[in-house]
Amino acid sequence: MTCIGEPEKVSLCHCLACQRRTYGIAAFFRRDALSIEGASNCYTRPSDSGFPVSFHFCPGCGSTVWWEPRRMPELIAVAVGAFADPDFPAPTQAVHSEFRHRWAGDIPG
């Protein structure tokens, strides 16, 4: 996968499903800013917002690489961990904070 430019936003999700995979930190890019190549496995599930989300996994290691939130069809979420870049921008927003663990810090703003 190749991402062109900066993400539209970087978000930390506290929903219970994301917590099961040690949270979801996503860099959201416009669809036209991505070039997706190679094989992936896909799993679609309902989200807490009521819209389905399709997760795409590496068939070799099982890591989540990107997901498609039907609530925002113009964007694709790329797992920040897939960049393996310690200088990648931090999340600027958190969603489903009502499920946030007490030990997890909140995102300012």
Backbone as JSON Lines, residues from 0, in Angstrom:
{"i":0,"aa":"M","n":[0.84,-1.17,0.0],"ca":[0.0,0.0,0.0],"c":[0.89,1.24,0.0]}
{"i":1,"aa":"T","n":[0.5,2.2,-0.8],"ca":[1.18,3.48,-0.85],"c":[0.18,4.57,-0.5]}
{"i":2,"aa":"C","n":[0.56,5.45,0.43],"ca":[-0.28,6.58,0.82],"c":[0.39,7.85,0.34]}
{"i":3,"aa":"I","n":[-0.37,8.7,-0.31],"ca":[0.16,9.95,-0.85],"c":[-0.31,11.1,0.03]}
{"i":4,"aa":"G","n":[0.64,11.92,0.48],"ca":[0.29,13.09,1.28],"c":[0.07,12.75,2.74]}
{"i":5,"aa":"E","n":[-0.46,13.73,3.44],"ca":[-0.73,13.59,4.87],"c":[-2.14,13.04,5.08]}
{"i":6,"aa":"P","n":[-2.36,12.33,6.19],"ca":[-3.72,11.84,6.47],"c":[-4.68,12.99,6.75]}
{"i":7,"aa":"E","n":[-5.95,12.76,6.47],"ca":[-7.0,13.73,6.79],"c":[-7.1,13.91,8.3]}
{"i":8,"aa":"K","n":[-6.93,12.79,9.03],"ca":[-6.95,12.82,10.49],"c":[-6.33,11.53,10.99]}
{"i":9,"aa":"V","n":[-5.89,11.56,12.25],"ca":[-5.39,10.37,12.93],"c":[-6.24,10.22,14.18]}
{"i":10,"aa":"S","n":[-6.83,9.05,14.35],"ca":[-7.83,8.86,15.39],"c":[-7.54,7.61,16.22]}
{"i":11,"aa":"L","n":[-7.83,7.69,17.5],"ca":[-7.72,6.57,18.44],"c":[-9.13,6.13,18.8]}
{"i":12,"aa":"C","n":[-9.42,4.85,18.59],"ca":[-10.75,4.32,18.9],"c":[-10.7,3.52,20.2]}
{"i":13,"aa":"H","n":[-11.62,3.85,21.1],"ca":[-11.72,3.16,22.39],"c":[-12.86,2.15,22.42]}
{"i":14,"aa":"C","n":[-13.51,1.85,21.27],"ca":[-14.63,0.92,21.3],"c":[-14.16,-0.45,21.79]}
{"i":15,"aa":"L","n":[-15.09,-1.24,22.27],"ca":[-14.74,-2.54,22.85],"c":[-14.13,-3.49,21.81]}
{"i":16,"aa":"A","n":[-14.59,-3.41,20.56],"ca":[-14.02,-4.27,19.52],"c":[-12.56,-3.91,19.25]}
{"i":17,"aa":"C","n":[-12.24,-2.63,19.19],"ca":[-10.85,-2.22,18.99],"c":[-9.99,-2.56,20.19]}
{"i":18,"aa":"Q","n":[-10.56,-2.49,21.39],"ca":[-9.79,-2.87,22.57],"c":[-9.38,-4.34,22.51]}
{"i":19,"aa":"R","n":[-10.2,-5.16,21.89],"ca":[-9.87,-6.59,21.78],"c":[-8.63,-6.81,20.94]}
{"i":20,"aa":"R","n":[-8.29,-5.86,20.1],"ca":[-7.06,-5.98,19.32],"c":[-6.06,-4.9,19.74]}
{"i":21,"aa":"T","n":[-6.11,-4.53,21.0],"ca":[-5.2,-3.55,21.6],"c":[-5.37,-2.18,20.94]}
{"i":22,"aa":"Y","n":[-6.6,-1.76,20.81],"ca":[-6.99,-0.45,20.29],"c":[-6.78,-0.34,18.78]}
{"i":23,"aa":"G","n":[-7.44,0.64,18.23],"ca":[-7.31,0.94,16.81],"c":[-6.86,2.37,16.66]}
{"i":24,"aa":"I","n":[-5.66,2.56,16.16],"ca":[-5.18,3.9,15.86],"c":[-5.07,3.97,14.35]}
{"i":25,"aa":"A","n":[-5.86,4.84,13.77],"ca":[-6.0,4.89,12.32],"c":[-5.6,6.24,11.75]}
{"i":26,"aa":"A","n":[-4.92,6.18,10.62],"ca":[-4.66,7.37,9.81],"c":[-5.65,7.31,8.65]}
{"i":27,"aa":"F","n":[-6.53,8.28,8.59],"ca":[-7.57,8.29,7.55],"c":[-7.08,9.07,6.33]}
{"i":28,"aa":"F","n":[-7.09,8.39,5.19],"ca":[-6.71,9.0,3.92],"c":[-7.9,8.96,2.97]}
{"i":29,"aa":"R","n":[-7.97,9.94,2.08],"ca":[-8.97,9.9,1.02],"c":[-8.66,8.72,0.12]}
{"i":30,"aa":"R","n":[-9.67,8.07,-0.4],"ca":[-9.49,6.89,-1.25],"c":[-8.55,7.16,-2.42]}
{"i":31,"aa":"D","n":[-8.64,8.35,-3.0],"ca":[-7.81,8.65,-4.17],"c":[-6.35,8.93,-3.8]}
{"i":32,"aa":"A","n":[-6.03,8.94,-2.51],"ca":[-4.64,9.15,-2.06],"c":[-3.96,7.82,-1.73]}
{"i":33,"aa":"L","n":[-4.62,6.7,-2.04],"ca":[-4.07,5.38,-1.73],"c":[-3.93,4.54,-2.98]}
{"i":34,"aa":"S","n":[-2.89,3.74,-2.96],"ca":[-2.7,2.72,-3.99],"c":[-2.55,1.4,-3.25]}
{"i":35,"aa":"I","n":[-3.53,0.52,-3.4],"ca":[-3.54,-0.75,-2.69],"c":[-3.17,-1.86,-3.66]}
{"i":36,"aa":"E","n":[-2.14,-2.62,-3.28],"ca":[-1.67,-3.72,-4.12],"c":[-1.51,-4.97,-3.27]}
{"i":37,"aa":"G","n":[-1.56,-6.11,-3.88],"ca":[-1.32,-7.36,-3.17],"c":[-2.58,-7.94,-2.57]}
{"i":38,"aa":"A","n":[-2.43,-9.13,-2.05],"ca":[-3.56,-9.88,-1.49],"c":[-3.88,-9.42,-0.07]}
{"i":39,"aa":"S","n":[-5.13,-9.59,0.3],"ca":[-5.55,-9.36,1.68],"c":[-6.74,-10.25,1.97]}
{"i":40,"aa":"N","n":[-6.93,-10.55,3.23],"ca":[-8.15,-11.21,3.69],"c":[-9.03,-10.12,4.28]}
{"i":41,"aa":"C","n":[-10.34,-10.34,4.24],"ca":[-11.27,-9.3,4.69],"c":[-12.29,-9.89,5.66]}
{"i":42,"aa":"Y","n":[-12.6,-9.12,6.68],"ca":[-13.65,-9.46,7.64],"c":[-14.49,-8.22,7.86]}
{"i":43,"aa":"T","n":[-15.81,-8.35,7.71],"ca":[-16.73,-7.22,7.91],"c":[-17.55,-7.48,9.16]}
{"i":44,"aa":"R","n":[-17.67,-6.43,9.98],"ca":[-18.47,-6.53,11.2],"c":[-19.22,-5.22,11.4]}
{"i":45,"aa":"P","n":[-20.3,-5.26,12.19],"ca":[-20.98,-4.01,12.53],"c":[-20.1,-3.2,13.48]}
{"i":46,"aa":"S","n":[-20.24,-1.89,13.46],"ca":[-19.48,-1.03,14.37],"c":[-20.44,-0.45,15.4]}
{"i":47,"aa":"D","n":[-19.87,0.19,16.43],"ca":[-20.69,0.82,17.45],"c":[-21.5,1.98,16.89]}
{"i":48,"aa":"S","n":[-21.08,2.53,15.74],"ca":[-21.84,3.63,15.13],"c":[-23.04,3.1,14.33]}
{"i":49,"aa":"G","n":[-23.13,1.76,14.17],"ca":[-24.24,1.18,13.43],"c":[-23.94,0.91,11.97]}
{"i":50,"aa":"F","n":[-22.79,1.34,11.49],"ca":[-22.39,1.11,10.1],"c":[-21.36,-0.02,10.05]}
{"i":51,"aa":"P","n":[-21.39,-0.86,9.02],"ca":[-20.39,-1.92,8.92],"c":[-18.99,-1.36,8.65]}
{"i":52,"aa":"V","n":[-17.99,-2.11,9.09],"ca":[-16.59,-1.8,8.83],"c":[-15.95,-3.06,8.26]}
{"i":53,"aa":"S","n":[-15.23,-2.92,7.15],"ca":[-14.52,-4.04,6.53],"c":[-13.04,-3.9,6.82]}
{"i":54,"aa":"F","n":[-12.49,-4.9,7.51],"ca":[-11.07,-4.92,7.88],"c":[-10.3,-5.79,6.91]}
{"i":55,"aa":"H","n":[-9.15,-5.29,6.46],"ca":[-8.3,-6.02,5.52],"c":[-7.01,-6.42,6.24]}
{"i":56,"aa":"F","n":[-6.69,-7.7,6.18],"ca":[-5.58,-8.29,6.9],"c":[-4.53,-8.83,5.95]}
{"i":57,"aa":"C","n":[-3.29,-8.82,6.38],"ca":[-2.2,-9.46,5.65],"c":[-2.44,-10.98,5.72]}
{"i":58,"aa":"P","n":[-2.51,-11.67,4.57],"ca":[-2.73,-13.11,4.62],"c":[-1.54,-13.89,5.18]}
{"i":59,"aa":"G","n":[-0.38,-13.26,5.23],"ca":[0.81,-13.93,5.74],"c":[0.93,-13.89,7.25]}
{"i":60,"aa":"C","n":[0.71,-12.71,7.85],"ca":[0.92,-12.58,9.3],"c":[-0.36,-12.28,10.07]}
{"i":61,"aa":"G","n":[-1.43,-11.92,9.39],"ca":[-2.7,-11.64,10.06],"c":[-2.85,-10.23,10.59]}
{"i":62,"aa":"S","n":[-1.87,-9.37,10.38],"ca":[-1.96,-7.99,10.88],"c":[-3.02,-7.2,10.11]}
{"i":63,"aa":"T","n":[-3.77,-6.39,10.85],"ca":[-4.71,-5.48,10.21],"c":[-3.89,-4.41,9.5]}
{"i":64,"aa":"V","n":[-4.17,-4.19,8.22],"ca":[-3.44,-3.18,7.47],"c":[-4.33,-1.96,7.21]}
{"i":65,"aa":"W","n":[-5.55,-2.19,6.77],"ca":[-6.46,-1.06,6.54],"c":[-7.89,-1.51,6.74]}
{"i":66,"aa":"W","n":[-8.78,-0.51,6.93],"ca":[-10.2,-0.81,7.04],"c":[-11.02,0.26,6.37]}
{"i":67,"aa":"E","n":[-12.22,-0.16,5.98],"ca":[-13.14,0.71,5.26],"c":[-14.39,0.94,6.1]}
{"i":68,"aa":"P","n":[-14.49,2.12,6.71],"ca":[-15.69,2.43,7.5],"c":[-16.8,2.91,6.57]}
{"i":69,"aa":"R","n":[-17.89,2.17,6.47],"ca":[-18.98,2.54,5.55],"c":[-19.62,3.87,5.96]}
{"i":70,"aa":"R","n":[-19.4,4.27,7.21],"ca":[-19.92,5.56,7.68],"c":[-19.22,6.71,6.96]}
{"i":71,"aa":"M","n":[-17.98,6.48,6.5],"ca":[-17.2,7.5,5.8],"c":[-16.64,6.87,4.51]}
{"i":72,"aa":"P","n":[-17.49,6.65,3.51],"ca":[-17.06,5.91,2.32],"c":[-15.96,6.58,1.5]}
{"i":73,"aa":"E","n":[-15.73,7.87,1.72],"ca":[-14.68,8.57,0.97],"c":[-13.3,8.36,1.57]}
{"i":74,"aa":"L","n":[-13.24,7.76,2.77],"ca":[-11.97,7.58,3.47],"c":[-11.64,6.11,3.68]}
{"i":75,"aa":"I","n":[-10.36,5.82,3.76],"ca":[-9.86,4.5,4.15],"c":[-8.96,4.73,5.35]}
{"i":76,"aa":"A","n":[-9.14,3.89,6.36],"ca":[-8.33,3.96,7.57],"c":[-7.15,3.02,7.42]}
{"i":77,"aa":"V","n":[-5.96,3.52,7.64],"ca":[-4.75,2.71,7.58],"c":[-4.21,2.59,9.01]}
{"i":78,"aa":"A","n":[-3.9,1.36,9.42],"ca":[-3.38,1.14,10.76],"c":[-2.06,1.9,10.91]}
{"i":79,"aa":"V","n":[-1.96,2.76,11.91],"ca":[-0.74,3.55,12.11],"c":[0.46,2.62,12.31]}
{"i":80,"aa":"G","n":[0.25,1.49,12.95],"ca":[1.34,0.53,13.14],"c":[1.89,0.0,11.84]}
{"i":81,"aa":"A","n":[1.1,0.01,10.77],"ca":[1.58,-0.48,9.47],"c":[2.67,0.41,8.89]}
{"i":82,"aa":"F","n":[2.76,1.65,9.37],"ca":[3.79,2.56,8.88],"c":[5.14,2.29,9.52]}
{"i":83,"aa":"A","n":[5.14,1.66,10.7],"ca":[6.39,1.37,11.43],"c":[7.28,2.61,11.49]}
{"i":84,"aa":"D","n":[6.67,3.73,11.84],"ca":[7.37,5.02,11.86],"c":[7.14,5.69,13.21]}
{"i":85,"aa":"P","n":[8.15,5.71,14.1],"ca":[7.96,6.32,15.41],"c":[7.69,7.82,15.35]}
{"i":86,"aa":"D","n":[7.93,8.45,14.21],"ca":[7.66,9.88,14.06],"c":[6.31,10.17,13.41]}
{"i":87,"aa":"F","n":[5.5,9.12,13.21],"ca":[4.19,9.33,12.6],"c":[3.36,10.24,13.5]}
{"i":88,"aa":"P","n":[2.53,11.12,12.94],"ca":[1.73,12.04,13.77],"c":[0.85,11.3,14.78]}
{"i":89,"aa":"A","n":[0.75,11.86,15.97],"ca":[-0.09,11.3,17.03],"c":[-1.57,11.52,16.71]}
{"i":90,"aa":"P","n":[-2.44,10.73,17.32],"ca":[-3.88,10.96,17.13],"c":[-4.27,12.36,17.61]}
{"i":91,"aa":"T","n":[-5.2,12.96,16.88],"ca":[-5.71,14.28,17.24],"c":[-7.14,14.19,17.75]}
{"i":92,"aa":"Q","n":[-7.71,12.99,17.71],"ca":[-9.06,12.8,18.23],"c":[-9.2,11.39,18.77]}
{"i":93,"aa":"A","n":[-10.16,11.23,19.66],"ca":[-10.51,9.91,20.19],"c":[-12.01,9.73,19.99]}
{"i":94,"aa":"V","n":[-12.4,8.5,19.7],"ca":[-13.82,8.18,19.55],"c":[-14.18,7.08,20.53]}
{"i":95,"aa":"H","n":[-15.45,7.02,20.88],"ca":[-15.98,6.05,21.84],"c":[-15.24,6.14,23.18]}
{"i":96,"aa":"S","n":[-14.96,7.37,23.59],"ca":[-14.23,7.6,24.84],"c":[-14.98,7.13,26.07]}
{"i":97,"aa":"E","n":[-16.27,6.89,25.92],"ca":[-17.03,6.38,27.07],"c":[-16.55,4.98,27.49]}
{"i":98,"aa":"F","n":[-15.81,4.3,26.61],"ca":[-15.27,2.97,26.93],"c":[-13.78,3.03,27.29]}
{"i":99,"aa":"R","n":[-13.22,4.22,27.34],"ca":[-11.78,4.39,27.6],"c":[-11.43,3.83,28.97]}
{"i":100,"aa":"H","n":[-10.36,3.07,29.04],"ca":[-9.85,2.57,30.32],"c":[-9.38,3.77,31.16]}
{"i":101,"aa":"R","n":[-9.56,3.69,32.44],"ca":[-9.15,4.8,33.32],"c":[-7.65,5.09,33.22]}
{"i":102,"aa":"W","n":[-6.84,4.07,32.95],"ca":[-5.39,4.27,32.87],"c":[-4.95,4.84,31.53]}
{"i":103,"aa":"A","n":[-5.84,4.84,30.55],"ca":[-5.49,5.37,29.23],"c":[-5.69,6.89,29.23]}
{"i":104,"aa":"G","n":[-4.66,7.61,28.87],"ca":[-4.76,9.06,28.83],"c":[-5.74,9.53,27.77]}
{"i":105,"aa":"D","n":[-6.29,10.71,27.98],"ca":[-7.19,11.3,27.01],"c":[-6.4,12.15,26.04]}
{"i":106,"aa":"I","n":[-6.94,12.35,24.87],"ca":[-6.28,13.19,23.87],"c":[-6.72,14.63,24.09]}
{"i":107,"aa":"P","n":[-5.78,15.54,24.28],"ca":[-6.15,16.94,24.53],"c":[-6.95,17.53,23.36]}
{"i":108,"aa":"G","n":[-7.87,18.4,23.7],"ca":[-8.65,19.08,22.68],"c":[-9.93,18.38,22.46]}
